[in-house]
Amino acid sequence: MRSQQKQFFERLDGGSLKKWQIRKTGWVYLIPAWLLLLAIVLVPMFFSFTSSFSDASLMNSDSQFIGFDNYNQIFKDSLFWEAIRTTVIISGVSLFIQIPLGFFLAVLLNMELRGTALLRSGILMPLLLTPVAVGLMWRLMMNIDNGVINGTLHMFGLPAIDWLGDRNSAILSVILVDSWQNTAFVMLLLLAGLQNIPASPIEAAKVDGATTFQVYRHVILPLLAPVALVVVMIRIIESIKLFDFIYILTSGGPGTATQNISLLDFRYGFTFLQTAQAAALGIIITLSLTPMYLLWRRANRI
Amino acid sequence: MNKSKLARFSAFIVLLFFFIGSLFPIYWTLLTSLRDRLDIFAKVPKFFGGNLTLENYRSVISDETFISSLKNSVFITVLATFVSVLVGSLAAYALARNGRFKSRRPFESWMILLRALPGIVLAVPLYQMVVKLGLYDNSWALVICYAAINLPYSVWLMVGFIQGIPIEIEESAQIDGASQFRILTRIILPLVRSGLGATTIFVAMLSWNEYLLPLILADEGSKTLPVYVGGFVTSRTIDYGAMAAAACLCIIPIALVTLLVQKQLIRGLSLGAVKE
């Protein structure tokens, strides 16, 4: 009965009854969302943009237009280049650890051994924890004098490592903690990708006498590539956003060894109180993300 | 046959190793939170037992700032999640049903930009605005900010769930003369209930974990739990036992939720990467 009615109406208006209605009213449903965006994103971003061309600071309320001075200052600031370097190192090395390891774990979980569900839950747990708590937990464990990691090294007669106090080991520690928390993310998405691969090409390759390695190399990896690309992109974005646990673990130190671009922006704004310079760095970060979100936009048409 | 059994066994051992590695820091923090100073500062770490005590929890819970931070966190998380999911669902409905209205593409672009943008980039101008408007250290300001920054998650997740409902149901309701709003409230929302639940849980988790915004936009009055917990490291002498106890109190709700509704969280996490 219903479908007959439907067919009748479809004939009546050429099948576009529903589309016509929604087309006319769709934007109405977006009004609350636009209002939220306007208040919390659009206006602040605009505000940031204009103040990046002024000499505003938290001390100085009546500010003047100074052109690109803030941008020039940032590009001349050695802290900026150091933060770029730190961000690139953290995100590069993290990817180098997390992508292969995440893939490896996904393959193992995909074997569907007994107890897999429990193992997966445990491995996923770090991913969801409050980053601040993660920072505290590792600070507790990496403490040079009474941390459990050095304590264990001591038990085996090995020398203590200054995990958070030495420039090189501090950056390594940040990467380690990031990998502890986020490898599960890579694993999760690649596992979903593996499970979405249809069985037939794999079967066909096996019938043709391909070894397991060959199946992975020539069938599974190419089919997994699109998901892997998005995962890499998300991880790069997340490592640029990285703030919470570094702030707790090292506060960017020792010195400025683990100060990534987000922490530097925080320093500009809330330690040096150079609001305009912080705004300018914000604009630089936003612009440098452009290729990322264009790619994402293409990969993820809603 | 034997070879594959061996492979499966070694795979299990490797997974077990990573399972233990993932959980050990949590276990260690929990253990530390239950210990007295003597055991915490032991030169040779004790991996089990010792004198367990609730003293650290007692000292954290008796701290007034902890109680007020907990209250603020619950208040802000609940309201921000409600606003974000409500507003996000309305937008998602329009997007999911493929209307080609003008504001669609810019809206989608802003959602992606907002998802990619580091929090600090927004926090700098938001701080100035909030101070100017006299809303510094105001919980309601935090509610609105949280709701907005989590909007991409509410919208994207809900788009996926609404697309999962066959459109024929709506079409027949429309033919029966139901208005669009009525269709949304009476037909779509009940059908998408479980998806709505999943979205709510995920956004609530993000709100609960948020650190940067309350760090910058709030002081004592609307301090949240992560800021309170983070405060332990900035004090000169760190009270490790109390710090561990505070960290545990902060992650207990998350750990429970992870165990109970993992499927829903996974859906939120894989957002934007895996098409369903």
HADDOCK unambig.tbl for C-alpha pairs under 7 A between the chains (distance, minus, plus):
assign (segid A and resid 2 and name CA) (segid B and resid 172 and name CA) 6.47 0.50 0.50
assign (segid A and resid 6 and name CA) (segid B and resid 172 and name CA) 6.79 0.50 0.50
assign (segid A and resid 18 and name CA) (segid B and resid 171 and name CA) 6.61 0.50 0.50
assign (segid A and resid 19 and name CA) (segid B and resid 99 and name CA) 6.69 0.50 0.50
assign (segid A and resid 22 and name CA) (segid B and resid 99 and name CA) 5.54 0.50 0.50
assign (segid A and resid 23 and name CA) (segid B and resid 99 and name CA) 4.69 0.50 0.50
assign (segid A and resid 23 and name CA) (segid B and resid 100 and name CA) 5.78 0.50 0.50
assign (segid A and resid 23 and name CA) (segid B and resid 101 and name CA) 5.74 0.50 0.50
assign (segid A and resid 26 and name CA) (segid B and resid 94 and name CA) 4.90 0.50 0.50
assign (segid A and resid 26 and name CA) (segid B and resid 99 and name CA) 5.90 0.50 0.50
assign (segid A and resid 26 and name CA) (segid B and resid 101 and name CA) 6.25 0.50 0.50
assign (segid A and resid 27 and name CA) (segid B and resid 101 and name CA) 6.22 0.50 0.50
assign (segid A and resid 27 and name CA) (segid B and resid 103 and name CA) 6.63 0.50 0.50
assign (segid A and resid 29 and name CA) (segid B and resid 90 and name CA) 5.18 0.50 0.50
assign (segid A and resid 29 and name CA) (segid B and resid 91 and name CA) 5.20 0.50 0.50
assign (segid A and resid 29 and name CA) (segid B and resid 94 and name CA) 6.12 0.50 0.50
assign (segid A and resid 30 and name CA) (segid B and resid 90 and name CA) 6.70 0.50 0.50
assign (segid A and resid 30 and name CA) (segid B and resid 91 and name CA) 4.67 0.50 0.50
assign (segid A and resid 32 and name CA) (segid B and resid 87 and name CA) 5.87 0.50 0.50
assign (segid A and resid 33 and name CA) (segid B and resid 87 and name CA) 5.61 0.50 0.50
assign (segid A and resid 33 and name CA) (segid B and resid 88 and name CA) 6.65 0.50 0.50
assign (segid A and resid 33 and name CA) (segid B and resid 91 and name CA) 6.58 0.50 0.50
assign (segid A and resid 36 and name CA) (segid B and resid 148 and name CA) 5.65 0.50 0.50
assign (segid A and resid 37 and name CA) (segid B and resid 148 and name CA) 6.25 0.50 0.50
assign (segid A and resid 40 and name CA) (segid B and resid 145 and name CA) 6.09 0.50 0.50
assign (segid A and resid 40 and name CA) (segid B and resid 148 and name CA) 6.39 0.50 0.50
assign (segid A and resid 41 and name CA) (segid B and resid 122 and name CA) 6.96 0.50 0.50
assign (segid A and resid 44 and name CA) (segid B and resid 122 and name CA) 6.68 0.50 0.50
assign (segid A and resid 44 and name CA) (segid B and resid 125 and name CA) 5.22 0.50 0.50
assign (segid A and resid 44 and name CA) (segid B and resid 126 and name CA) 5.91 0.50 0.50
assign (segid A and resid 45 and name CA) (segid B and resid 122 and name CA) 6.89 0.50 0.50
assign (segid A and resid 47 and name CA) (segid B and resid 125 and name CA) 6.53 0.50 0.50
assign (segid A and resid 48 and name CA) (segid B and resid 125 and name CA) 5.61 0.50 0.50
assign (segid A and resid 108 and name CA) (segid B and resid 11 and name CA) 6.01 0.50 0.50
assign (segid A and resid 119 and name CA) (segid B and resid 15 and name CA) 6.86 0.50 0.50
assign (segid A and resid 119 and name CA) (segid B and resid 16 and name CA) 6.81 0.50 0.50
assign (segid A and resid 119 and name CA) (segid B and resid 19 and name CA) 5.83 0.50 0.50
assign (segid A and resid 122 and name CA) (segid B and resid 19 and name CA) 5.52 0.50 0.50
assign (segid A and resid 122 and name CA) (segid B and resid 22 and name CA) 6.63 0.50 0.50
assign (segid A and resid 122 and name CA) (segid B and resid 23 and name CA) 6.46 0.50 0.50
assign (segid A and resid 123 and name CA) (segid B and resid 18 and name CA) 6.74 0.50 0.50
assign (segid A and resid 123 and name CA) (segid B and resid 19 and name CA) 5.12 0.50 0.50
assign (segid A and resid 123 and name CA) (segid B and resid 22 and name CA) 5.44 0.50 0.50
assign (segid A and resid 125 and name CA) (segid B and resid 258 and name CA) 6.87 0.50 0.50
assign (segid A and resid 126 and name CA) (segid B and resid 22 and name CA) 6.47 0.50 0.50
assign (segid A and resid 128 and name CA) (segid B and resid 254 and name CA) 6.94 0.50 0.50
assign (segid A and resid 129 and name CA) (segid B and resid 251 and name CA) 6.17 0.50 0.50
assign (segid A and resid 129 and name CA) (segid B and resid 254 and name CA) 6.40 0.50 0.50
assign (segid A and resid 130 and name CA) (segid B and resid 209 and name CA) 4.68 0.50 0.50
assign (segid A and resid 130 and name CA) (segid B and resid 251 and name CA) 6.40 0.50 0.50
assign (segid A and resid 131 and name CA) (segid B and resid 209 and name CA) 6.88 0.50 0.50
assign (segid A and resid 132 and name CA) (segid B and resid 226 and name CA) 6.14 0.50 0.50
assign (segid A and resid 132 and name CA) (segid B and resid 230 and name CA) 6.08 0.50 0.50
assign (segid A and resid 133 and name CA) (segid B and resid 247 and name CA) 5.04 0.50 0.50
assign (segid A and resid 137 and name CA) (segid B and resid 25 and name CA) 6.45 0.50 0.50
assign (segid A and resid 137 and name CA) (segid B and resid 29 and name CA) 6.01 0.50 0.50
assign (segid A and resid 146 and name CA) (segid B and resid 41 and name CA) 5.70 0.50 0.50
assign (segid A and resid 146 and name CA) (segid B and resid 43 and name CA) 6.44 0.50 0.50
assign (segid A and resid 148 and name CA) (segid B and resid 45 and name CA) 5.99 0.50 0.50
assign (segid A and resid 151 and name CA) (segid B and resid 43 and name CA) 6.36 0.50 0.50
assign (segid A and resid 151 and name CA) (segid B and resid 44 and name CA) 5.65 0.50 0.50
assign (segid A and resid 151 and name CA) (segid B and resid 45 and name CA) 5.72 0.50 0.50
assign (segid A and resid 152 and name CA) (segid B and resid 45 and name CA) 6.83 0.50 0.50
assign (segid A and resid 155 and name CA) (segid B and resid 44 and name CA) 6.67 0.50 0.50
assign (segid A and resid 180 and name CA) (segid B and resid 22 and name CA) 6.89 0.50 0.50
assign (segid A and resid 189 and name CA) (segid B and resid 270 and name CA) 5.94 0.50 0.50
assign (segid A and resid 193 and name CA) (segid B and resid 274 and name CA) 6.98 0.50 0.50
assign (segid A and resid 227 and name CA) (segid B and resid 273 and name CA) 6.22 0.50 0.50
assign (segid A and resid 227 and name CA) (segid B and resid 274 and name CA) 6.70 0.50 0.50
assign (segid A and resid 230 and name CA) (segid B and resid 273 and name CA) 5.77 0.50 0.50
assign (segid A and resid 231 and name CA) (segid B and resid 273 and name CA) 6.71 0.50 0.50
assign (segid A and resid 237 and name CA) (segid B and resid 116 and name CA) 6.13 0.50 0.50
assign (segid A and resid 240 and name CA) (segid B and resid 118 and name CA) 6.96 0.50 0.50
assign (segid A and resid 241 and name CA) (segid B and resid 118 and name CA) 4.39 0.50 0.50
assign (segid A and resid 241 and name CA) (segid B and resid 119 and name CA) 6.88 0.50 0.50
assign (segid A and resid 244 and name CA) (segid B and resid 211 and name CA) 6.50 0.50 0.50
assign (segid A and resid 244 and name CA) (segid B and resid 212 and name CA) 6.86 0.50 0.50
assign (segid A and resid 248 and name CA) (segid B and resid 230 and name CA) 6.48 0.50 0.50
assign (segid A and resid 248 and name CA) (segid B and resid 233 and name CA) 6.92 0.50 0.50
assign (segid A and resid 262 and name CA) (segid B and resid 118 and name CA) 6.95 0.50 0.50
assign (segid A and resid 262 and name CA) (segid B and resid 120 and name CA) 6.30 0.50 0.50
assign (segid A and resid 265 and name CA) (segid B and resid 120 and name CA) 6.81 0.50 0.50
assign (segid A and resid 266 and name CA) (segid B and resid 120 and name CA) 6.44 0.50 0.50
assign (segid A and resid 269 and name CA) (segid B and resid 124 and name CA) 6.49 0.50 0.50
assign (segid A and resid 278 and name CA) (segid B and resid 124 and name CA) 6.97 0.50 0.50
assign (segid A and resid 279 and name CA) (segid B and resid 124 and name CA) 6.65 0.50 0.50
assign (segid A and resid 282 and name CA) (segid B and resid 121 and name CA) 4.66 0.50 0.50
assign (segid A and resid 286 and name CA) (segid B and resid 117 and name CA) 6.67 0.50 0.50
assign (segid A and resid 293 and name CA) (segid B and resid 112 and name CA) 6.42 0.50 0.50
assign (segid A and resid 293 and name CA) (segid B and resid 113 and name CA) 6.35 0.50 0.50
assign (segid A and resid 300 and name CA) (segid B and resid 272 and name CA) 6.21 0.50 0.50
